[in-house]
Amino acid sequence: MLTIDDLRAHPLFSTLSDDELGHLAKTSADLQLCAGEYAVHEGGERALYAVLSGKLEVSKTFDGIERTLGWRLPGAIFGEIPIALNSTFLISYRAVEKSRVMCVDLQRYYALVAVSPEIGVKMGALARENIGGLQGIAAEPRQPRVTMVGSRWNVDCAALRQFLARNQISFDWITPDELERSGRWPGIRPSEDDCPAVRLVNGTVLTRPGTRELADLLGLHTQPRFAEYDTLIIGGGPAGLAAAVYGASEGLRTVVLEREAPGGQAGTSSRIENYLGFPNGVSGDELANRALQQAMRLGAEILVTRSIARIDVHARYVYLDGGDVLRARTIILATGVTWRHLAIEGCDQFIGKGIYYGASRSEAIGTHGLDVHLIGGGNSAGQAALYFANHARTVTLVVRGDSLEKSMSRYLIEQLDGKSNVIVQLQSEVVSAHGDSCLAAIGVRHGLHGAVHQYDCGGLFVFIGADAETDWLPAEIARDKRGYVLTGDDVVKAGRWSCSRDPYLLESSVPGVFACGDVRLSQVKRVASAVGEGSMAIAFVHRYLQQSATQHCAR
């Protein structure tokens, strides 16, 4: 408990009266930190902190790498910048040894300044000084972690660019014709056969690397730390990351297996306008990155570039590609869905060479000054059209229906109407793709039996719905004819439940195996509902583990 003597020894409070010190001691938090514990994380709420004893490290994550900016010793304060800027914390403060820190909440801080204006003056002066320091750090040139050489139409290069972007790894992309004049690739120029070629910041050069190889060299997690987990989550989209956050925060040994990058299909969304808590919208990759950092901070393991070879649901063994075998007391299926295949003439030869499923923000750089087309009339297509309209010369939405109102939210329709370079073609469909080494034009039929017109096309982005790809799951896990996993009452109705108790809401036909998000049979397909189901799944995991500890449930 804080005392008057504790506070009087701190320079900031030394001029306060005993009454003021006594009230401040009673109303302030006394943080007793062990080495490694945080006083406040980046993104934390505004407050005034005063170091009473010990030593704290000041750090900030830049480009996925934590950087130490300084230290705070007894007598120091922090929190002045968030208070001055009316913002959350821009940096983190972590104890490097046993430390004691006082925390004055915002309301009490303003009350203190009202009776002791000199404290406000000191805080303002310190804020101005340290803001200047942050500006200096921000102005420092930053070297990208990866430099890549490859053609825009090289499928492997496109896959690596997307992999790096979705894993929040900064990179510099150089096309072969830019190589000589750019001066950004020292040493021997890679040949066309060696592309994509990448150079890491430490000088390591790789030719045509696989994502697993690159992930390992960049320090991304690809190997499990343990052989057994309380809950194993398959899929790193919104549902899987939500389950990871709640599972880890509630003390479960939690691991997420993701074959590509965290974020799932939502991670490729250029803008999500209706997610709670983001009044100005948020990109899919930003939302995924926030969730990823939160899950890892709470102790969840996130393994990327790993896929499942098979699952033994009876013994709870999960066999990974590469030979690793993990045992899980519970399993959560959060694999989401995959984009539905576009079945038109010439499509397959241009995948990654002008035709793309979804629309990640990283693709926008390649559309400057071009005429691009999007297929679909849903919210995902509308959000992508708005984003690409800031880069492409024209953006054309090709929609089979006779009205956007049937499939797209009103706010998106109104925003599209305000974009002069967005064109909407109703009752139309793309029927062919043309080009030599890359997509150059598409054929579009207007009307059910109308003529086909050919349009120049610098990029075709496909949003025609998605399907559950669950053929790899064992037969014991019941699915409907479209592959969606049955849970709860649907399992009972299908006659696939053998346990004496009723299945939990998100429980599959195998007790202890749960499903959440888009892979689960449900009418609602939204990011918010996926997050809600991911958090709910952990509640059912706890109930299952409690129940299985006291009685045996037939599988």
JORA-V254080 format. One record per pair of residues at least 24 apart in sequence whose ideal C-beta (glycine too) atoms are under 7 Angstrom apart, sorted by sequence separation. I is the first residue (numbers start at 1). J is the second residue. D is the distance in Angstrom with one decimal. If there is no record, write none. Layout:
BEGIN
I:J:D ; I:J:D
END
This chain:
BEGIN
51:75:6.8 ; 145:169:5.4 ; 147:171:6.9 ; 151:175:6.0 ; 229:253:4.8 ; 230:254:6.7 ; 364:388:6.1 ; 367:391:4.9 ; 369:393:5.3 ; 374:398:6.9 ; 377:401:5.5 ; 402:426:5.6 ; 51:76:4.8 ; 145:170:5.3 ; 146:171:4.0 ; 147:172:4.6 ; 148:173:5.1 ; 149:174:5.1 ; 151:176:6.2 ; 229:254:6.5 ; 232:257:6.9 ; 263:288:3.0 ; 359:384:3.8 ; 367:392:4.3 ; 373:398:5.8 ; 399:424:6.5 ; 401:426:6.6 ; 402:427:5.4 ; 2:28:6.0 ; 83:109:6.9 ; 144:170:4.4 ; 145:171:6.7 ; 148:174:7.0 ; 229:255:4.9 ; 236:262:4.1 ; 237:263:6.4 ; 238:264:6.4 ; 262:288:5.2 ; 361:387:7.0 ; 382:408:5.0 ; 395:421:6.2 ; 399:425:6.7 ; 514:540:6.0 ; 50:77:5.0 ; 144:171:5.2 ; 147:174:6.9 ; 149:176:6.4 ; 226:253:6.6 ; 236:263:6.9 ; 237:264:2.2 ; 364:391:4.6 ; 377:404:5.5 ; 394:421:5.0 ; 395:422:5.0 ; 396:423:4.4 ; 397:424:4.8 ; 398:425:5.2 ; 399:426:5.2 ; 400:427:6.9 ; 433:460:6.8 ; 506:533:6.2 ; 514:541:6.8 ; 2:30:4.8 ; 49:77:6.4 ; 144:172:4.4 ; 236:264:6.4 ; 237:265:6.5 ; 238:266:5.2 ; 393:421:6.6 ; 397:425:6.8 ; 487:515:5.3 ; 1:30:6.1 ; 48:77:6.6 ; 49:78:5.0 ; 235:264:6.5 ; 237:266:5.9 ; 359:388:6.9 ; 378:407:5.1 ; 379:408:5.8 ; 383:412:6.7 ; 386:415:5.7 ; 394:423:6.2 ; 396:425:6.1 ; 399:428:6.6 ; 400:429:5.2 ; 49:79:4.9 ; 60:90:7.0 ; 149:179:6.1 ; 262:292:4.6 ; 377:407:4.5 ; 378:408:6.1 ; 379:409:5.6 ; 382:412:3.8 ; 386:416:6.6 ; 389:419:4.7 ; 398:428:5.1 ; 430:460:7.0 ; 478:508:6.8 ; 485:515:4.0 ; 506:536:6.1 ; 48:79:4.6 ; 60:91:4.4 ; 224:255:6.1 ; 377:408:5.8 ; 385:416:6.2 ; 398:429:6.6 ; 477:508:5.2 ; 478:509:3.9 ; 490:521:5.8 ; 506:537:5.1 ; 47:79:5.4 ; 59:91:6.6 ; 60:92:6.8 ; 389:421:5.5 ; 398:430:5.6 ; 477:509:5.9 ; 512:544:5.3 ; 46:79:6.8 ; 58:91:5.8 ; 59:92:5.1 ; 379:412:6.1 ; 386:419:6.7 ; 389:422:5.3 ; 476:509:6.6 ; 477:510:5.7 ; 487:520:5.5 ; 507:540:6.3 ; 511:544:7.0 ; 382:416:6.2 ; 476:510:5.2 ; 485:519:5.6 ; 487:521:6.9 ; 506:540:5.6 ; 48:83:6.8 ; 58:93:6.0 ; 59:94:6.6 ; 484:519:6.6 ; 485:520:5.4 ; 486:521:5.6 ; 505:540:6.9 ; 46:82:4.4 ; 149:185:6.2 ; 160:196:5.5 ; 477:513:6.4 ; 484:520:6.6 ; 485:521:6.4 ; 504:540:4.2 ; 512:548:7.0 ; 46:83:5.4 ; 56:93:4.9 ; 57:94:5.0 ; 147:184:6.2 ; 385:422:5.6 ; 484:521:4.0 ; 12:50:6.1 ; 56:94:6.4 ; 147:185:6.4 ; 157:195:6.5 ; 56:95:5.6 ; 57:96:5.1 ; 157:196:4.0 ; 504:543:6.5 ; 10:50:5.3 ; 56:96:6.8 ; 83:123:6.7 ; 84:124:6.6 ; 156:196:5.5 ; 262:302:6.2 ; 54:95:5.9 ; 55:96:5.2 ; 149:190:5.4 ; 154:195:6.0 ; 480:521:5.6 ; 10:52:6.6 ; 55:97:5.3 ; 154:196:6.1 ; 511:553:4.9 ; 45:88:6.3 ; 54:97:5.4 ; 56:99:6.0 ; 80:123:4.8 ; 84:127:3.8 ; 261:304:6.0 ; 44:88:6.2 ; 54:98:5.7 ; 55:99:6.3 ; 90:134:6.8 ; 151:195:6.7 ; 256:300:6.3 ; 258:302:6.7 ; 511:555:6.0 ; 43:88:5.0 ; 44:89:4.3 ; 54:99:2.5 ; 150:195:4.5 ; 256:301:6.9 ; 258:303:6.7 ; 510:555:6.4 ; 6:52:5.9 ; 43:89:6.3 ; 53:99:6.2 ; 54:100:6.1 ; 80:126:4.7 ; 81:127:5.4 ; 149:195:5.7 ; 150:196:3.6 ; 245:291:6.7 ; 254:300:4.4 ; 255:301:4.3 ; 256:302:4.8 ; 257:303:5.4 ; 258:304:5.2 ; 259:305:6.7 ; 398:444:6.1 ; 42:89:5.8 ; 53:100:4.5 ; 80:127:4.2 ; 149:196:6.6 ; 241:288:6.9 ; 248:295:6.2 ; 254:301:6.9 ; 256:303:6.8 ; 259:306:6.3 ; 42:90:6.6 ; 51:99:7.0 ; 52:100:4.4 ; 148:196:5.7 ; 149:197:4.7 ; 163:211:5.0 ; 255:303:6.6 ; 259:307:4.2 ; 40:89:5.4 ; 42:91:5.8 ; 52:101:6.5 ; 81:130:5.8 ; 169:218:6.0 ; 245:294:5.4 ; 249:298:4.7 ; 257:306:5.1 ; 470:519:6.6 ; 42:92:4.6 ; 51:101:5.6 ; 52:102:5.8 ; 80:130:6.7 ; 81:131:6.0 ; 148:198:4.9 ; 241:291:4.0 ; 245:295:4.8 ; 248:298:4.0 ; 41:92:5.2 ; 50:101:6.9 ; 147:198:6.8 ; 241:292:6.3 ; 244:295:4.0 ; 248:299:4.4 ; 257:308:6.7 ; 468:519:5.3 ; 40:92:6.8 ; 49:101:5.5 ; 50:102:4.5 ; 146:198:5.4 ; 147:199:4.6 ; 156:208:6.4 ; 248:300:3.9 ; 40:93:5.4 ; 49:102:6.9 ; 167:220:6.2 ; 245:298:6.1 ; 247:300:6.6 ; 38:92:6.1 ; 39:93:4.5 ; 49:103:5.4 ; 146:200:6.1 ; 241:295:5.6 ; 499:553:4.9 ; 38:93:6.7 ; 145:200:6.8 ; 375:430:5.6 ; 499:554:5.8 ; 38:94:4.9 ; 39:95:6.9 ; 47:103:5.4 ; 48:104:4.2 ; 145:201:5.2 ; 244:300:4.0 ; 498:554:5.6 ; 37:94:7.0 ; 47:104:6.3 ; 36:94:6.8 ; 37:95:5.3 ; 47:105:5.5 ; 143:201:5.7 ; 36:95:6.8 ; 47:106:6.0 ; 35:95:5.7 ; 46:106:5.2 ; 34:95:6.7 ; 35:96:6.0 ; 48:109:4.8 ; 33:95:3.9 ; 35:97:5.3 ; 39:101:4.8 ; 35:98:6.5 ; 11:75:5.4 ; 34:98:6.1 ; 10:75:6.2 ; 12:77:5.6 ; 33:99:4.6 ; 236:302:6.4 ; 32:100:5.8 ; 33:101:6.4 ; 69:137:7.0 ; 31:100:6.9 ; 373:442:6.2 ; 31:101:4.3 ; 265:336:5.5 ; 30:102:6.5 ; 31:103:5.8 ; 264:336:4.6 ; 265:337:6.6 ; 145:218:6.6 ; 28:102:5.3 ; 29:103:4.0 ; 234:308:6.2 ; 28:103:6.2 ; 28:104:5.0 ; 225:301:6.1 ; 285:361:6.3 ; 224:301:6.6 ; 384:461:6.1 ; 283:361:5.9 ; 355:433:6.4 ; 63:142:6.8 ; 224:303:6.3 ; 384:463:6.9 ; 28:108:6.9 ; 221:301:6.5 ; 27:108:5.2 ; 221:302:6.0 ; 222:303:5.9 ; 354:435:6.6 ; 63:145:6.2 ; 221:303:5.4 ; 222:304:6.3 ; 381:463:4.0 ; 221:304:6.7 ; 222:305:5.5 ; 350:433:5.3 ; 380:463:4.9 ; 220:304:5.4 ; 222:306:6.3 ; 354:438:4.9 ; 355:439:5.8 ; 373:457:5.4 ; 350:435:6.4 ; 353:438:4.4 ; 354:439:2.5 ; 371:456:5.7 ; 372:457:6.9 ; 378:463:6.2 ; 232:318:5.8 ; 344:430:5.9 ; 345:431:7.0 ; 346:432:5.7 ; 347:433:5.6 ; 353:439:6.1 ; 371:457:6.4 ; 372:458:5.4 ; 344:431:5.6 ; 345:432:4.2 ; 346:433:3.8 ; 371:458:5.5 ; 372:459:4.1 ; 373:460:5.1 ; 374:461:4.7 ; 375:462:5.1 ; 376:463:3.1 ; 24:112:6.7 ; 344:432:5.7 ; 345:433:6.9 ; 346:434:6.1 ; 350:438:6.7 ; 370:458:2.8 ; 375:463:6.2 ; 376:464:5.5 ; 215:304:5.7 ; 243:332:5.2 ; 270:359:5.6 ; 344:433:6.2 ; 350:439:4.4 ; 370:459:6.3 ; 372:461:6.8 ; 374:463:6.4 ; 375:464:5.8 ; 215:305:5.0 ; 268:358:3.9 ; 243:334:6.3 ; 268:359:6.5 ; 270:361:5.4 ; 367:458:6.3 ; 268:360:4.4 ; 367:459:5.5 ; 212:305:4.4 ; 265:358:6.7 ; 167:261:4.8 ; 211:305:5.0 ; 232:326:6.2 ; 240:334:3.6 ; 20:115:6.5 ; 166:261:3.6 ; 239:334:4.1 ; 20:116:7.0 ; 232:328:3.6 ; 163:260:6.9 ; 166:263:5.9 ; 229:326:6.5 ; 231:328:6.5 ; 234:331:6.9 ; 237:334:6.2 ; 163:261:6.1 ; 231:329:6.9 ; 234:332:7.0 ; 227:326:6.5 ; 228:327:4.5 ; 229:328:5.1 ; 230:329:5.2 ; 231:330:4.6 ; 232:331:5.3 ; 233:332:4.5 ; 234:333:5.6 ; 235:334:3.8 ; 237:336:4.6 ; 2:102:6.3 ; 16:116:6.1 ; 224:324:6.3 ; 227:327:6.4 ; 230:330:6.7 ; 234:334:6.4 ; 235:335:4.1 ; 166:267:5.7 ; 231:332:6.0 ; 233:334:5.7 ; 234:335:5.7 ; 235:336:5.7 ; 224:326:5.9 ; 359:461:4.7 ; 15:118:6.6 ; 356:459:7.0 ; 64:168:5.2 ; 64:169:6.3 ; 354:459:5.8 ; 355:460:4.7 ; 356:461:5.3 ; 357:462:5.1 ; 354:460:6.3 ; 356:462:6.9 ; 12:119:6.4 ; 63:170:4.7 ; 355:462:6.9 ; 12:122:6.5 ; 273:383:6.9 ; 269:380:6.2 ; 271:383:4.5 ; 270:383:5.6 ; 269:383:6.1 ; 270:384:5.1 ; 271:386:6.6 ; 271:387:5.8 ; 270:387:3.6 ; 166:285:6.1 ; 342:462:5.0 ; 168:289:5.4 ; 342:464:6.4 ; 339:462:6.5 ; 340:464:5.1 ; 340:465:4.7 ; 340:466:5.7 ; 339:466:5.4 ; 340:467:5.6 ; 338:466:5.9 ; 337:466:3.7 ; 338:467:6.4 ; 337:467:5.9 ; 337:468:5.2 ; 338:469:5.1 ; 167:304:6.7 ; 273:411:6.7 ; 333:485:5.9 ; 313:474:5.6 ; 311:474:5.7 ; 313:476:5.1 ; 308:472:6.7 ; 313:477:6.8 ; 333:513:6.9 ; 331:512:7.0 ; 333:514:6.9 ; 336:517:5.7 ; 337:518:4.6 ; 330:512:4.9 ; 331:513:4.7 ; 332:514:4.9 ; 333:515:4.3 ; 334:516:5.4 ; 336:518:4.7 ; 337:519:6.6 ; 334:517:5.0 ; 336:519:5.8 ; 330:514:6.9 ; 332:516:6.4 ; 335:519:4.9 ; 334:519:6.7 ; 333:519:5.7 ; 159:352:7.0 ; 158:352:4.8 ; 166:360:6.9 ; 165:360:6.4 ; 155:352:3.8 ; 165:362:3.8 ; 313:510:4.7 ; 155:353:6.5 ; 162:360:5.9 ; 153:353:4.5 ; 162:362:6.1 ; 313:513:6.0 ; 334:534:6.4 ; 161:362:5.9 ; 265:466:6.7 ; 332:537:5.2 ; 330:541:4.8 ; 152:366:5.7 ; 330:544:6.0 ; 330:545:6.7 ; 329:545:6.3 ; 314:555:5.7 ; 275:527:5.9 ; 276:528:6.3 ; 275:528:6.2 ; 272:527:6.1 ; 41:297:6.9 ; 266:527:5.1 ; 243:516:6.6 ; 239:516:4.5 ; 239:517:2.9 ; 238:517:6.7 ; 237:517:6.2 ; 153:437:5.9 ; 153:438:4.2 ; 250:538:6.5 ; 238:527:5.1 ; 242:531:4.3 ; 246:535:4.7 ; 252:541:7.0 ; 239:530:4.0 ; 243:534:4.0 ; 247:538:4.9 ; 238:530:4.3 ; 239:531:6.8 ; 242:534:3.0 ; 243:535:7.0 ; 246:538:4.1 ; 237:530:6.7 ; 238:531:5.0 ; 242:535:5.0 ; 239:533:5.6 ; 240:534:6.4 ; 243:537:5.1 ; 247:541:7.0 ; 239:534:4.0 ; 243:538:5.7 ; 238:534:6.9 ; 231:541:5.2
END
